[in-house]
Amino acid sequence: VAGLGNYGLRGTRHSVGMAVVDRLARQLAVAEGWQVDRRCCADVALATTRGLELVLLKPRRLMNLNGLSVTSAAEIYNFRPEDIYLVHDDLDKDLGKVAIKLGGSARGHNGVRSCISALHSNEMTRLRVGIGQP
């Protein structure tokens, strides 16, 4: 589960993907377990819930380069694109509204575009979190 955003701009609407993954880590009681993984240039926390092993990921790169971290983590943890969930902001959705989408285009989102390009696939599931228009 990769929370897309700009690592240096945490707390902004465009980094809401990271905030959602932070919240998920707290709910899964692994928020104290974040580790910097230099191999994929990201913060990583491991969690288990309902028999599933999860890798939570917050890339330490700019949004346009998030795909490099996601791809490196996929190689390290042996994930296929269809195993990956991207959590990211969506300007076209009202603030706080969410939608799940399987595959498809990046729809103008630079972080998703980066992931599609780096993984050579668009088969990731996306949790789109509405941030509304400025």
C-alpha positions as CSV (number, residue, x, y, z in Angstrom):
1,V,0.0,0.0,0.0
2,A,1.8,3.1,-1.3
3,G,0.8,6.5,-0.1
4,L,1.8,8.9,-2.9
5,G,2.9,12.4,-2.2
6,N,5.7,14.9,-1.9
7,Y,7.7,13.7,1.2
8,G,9.0,17.2,2.0
9,L,5.5,18.7,1.8
10,R,3.7,16.4,4.2
11,G,0.4,17.8,5.5
12,T,-0.6,19.3,2.2
13,R,-3.6,18.1,0.2
14,H,-1.4,16.7,-2.5
15,S,0.3,14.4,0.1
16,V,-3.0,13.0,1.4
17,G,-1.9,9.6,0.2
18,M,0.9,9.5,2.8
19,A,-1.5,10.8,5.5
20,V,-3.9,7.9,4.7
21,V,-1.1,5.3,4.9
22,D,0.0,6.9,8.3
23,R,-3.5,6.5,9.6
24,L,-3.6,2.9,8.4
25,A,-0.3,2.2,10.2
26,R,-1.8,3.6,13.4
27,Q,-5.0,1.5,13.0
28,L,-2.8,-1.6,12.4
29,A,-0.7,-0.7,15.5
30,V,2.5,-0.5,13.4
31,A,3.0,3.3,13.4
32,E,6.0,3.0,15.7
33,G,7.5,0.5,13.2
34,W,8.3,2.8,10.3
35,Q,11.9,2.2,9.0
36,V,13.8,4.1,6.3
37,D,14.6,1.6,3.5
38,R,17.4,3.1,1.4
39,R,17.0,0.3,-1.1
40,C,13.7,1.8,-2.3
41,C,14.1,5.4,-0.9
42,A,11.0,5.1,1.2
43,D,9.7,4.7,4.7
44,V,8.4,1.2,5.1
45,A,6.2,-0.5,7.8
46,L,5.2,-4.1,7.8
47,A,1.8,-5.2,9.1
48,T,-0.4,-8.2,9.3
49,T,-4.2,-8.1,9.3
50,R,-6.8,-10.8,8.6
51,G,-4.2,-13.2,7.4
52,L,-2.7,-10.7,5.0
53,E,0.9,-9.4,5.1
54,L,1.1,-5.8,4.1
55,V,3.9,-3.5,3.2
56,L,3.1,0.1,3.9
57,L,5.2,2.5,1.8
58,K,5.8,6.3,1.8
59,P,8.2,7.2,-0.9
60,R,10.9,9.8,0.1
61,R,10.9,11.3,-3.4
62,L,9.0,14.0,-5.2
63,M,5.6,13.0,-6.5
64,N,6.8,12.8,-10.1
65,L,9.4,10.2,-9.0
66,N,7.2,8.1,-6.6
67,G,7.1,5.3,-9.2
68,L,10.8,4.6,-8.7
69,S,10.3,3.9,-5.0
70,V,7.2,1.8,-5.7
71,T,9.0,-0.2,-8.3
72,S,12.0,-0.8,-6.1
73,A,9.8,-2.0,-3.3
74,A,7.9,-4.3,-5.7
75,E,11.1,-5.9,-6.7
76,I,12.4,-6.2,-3.1
77,Y,9.1,-7.7,-1.7
78,N,8.3,-9.7,-4.9
79,F,5.0,-7.9,-5.8
80,R,3.3,-7.8,-9.1
81,P,1.6,-4.5,-10.2
82,E,-1.8,-6.1,-9.5
83,D,-0.7,-6.6,-5.8
84,I,0.0,-2.9,-5.4
85,Y,-2.5,-0.3,-4.0
86,L,-1.8,3.3,-4.7
87,V,-3.4,5.9,-2.4
88,H,-3.4,9.4,-3.9
89,D,-5.1,12.7,-4.1
90,D,-7.8,13.5,-6.7
91,L,-8.6,17.1,-7.6
92,D,-11.8,16.0,-9.4
93,K,-13.4,14.6,-6.2
94,D,-14.9,16.7,-3.4
95,L,-12.8,17.0,-0.3
96,G,-12.9,13.8,1.7
97,K,-14.8,11.7,-0.9
98,V,-13.0,8.5,-1.9
99,A,-13.2,6.0,-4.8
100,I,-11.5,2.8,-5.7
101,K,-10.3,2.3,-9.2
102,L,-8.6,-0.8,-10.8
103,G,-6.2,0.0,-13.5
104,G,-6.7,2.6,-16.2
105,S,-4.9,5.8,-17.0
106,A,-3.2,8.2,-14.7
107,R,-5.9,10.8,-15.4
108,G,-3.3,13.6,-15.1
109,H,-1.9,12.5,-11.8
110,N,1.9,12.7,-11.9
111,G,2.5,10.2,-9.1
112,V,0.3,7.6,-10.7
113,R,1.9,8.4,-14.1
114,S,5.3,7.8,-12.5
115,C,4.2,4.4,-11.1
116,I,2.7,3.3,-14.5
117,S,5.8,4.3,-16.3
118,A,8.2,2.6,-13.8
119,L,6.2,-0.6,-13.4
120,H,5.4,-0.8,-17.1
121,S,1.8,-1.5,-16.1
122,N,-1.4,0.2,-15.2
123,E,-2.9,-2.7,-13.2
124,M,-2.5,-1.2,-9.8
125,T,-5.6,-0.6,-7.7
126,R,-6.0,3.1,-6.7
127,L,-7.7,4.6,-3.7
128,R,-8.5,8.1,-4.9
129,V,-9.0,10.6,-2.1
130,G,-10.8,13.8,-3.0
131,I,-9.1,17.0,-2.2
132,G,-11.4,19.3,-4.2
133,Q,-10.4,22.2,-6.5
134,P,-8.3,25.0,-4.8
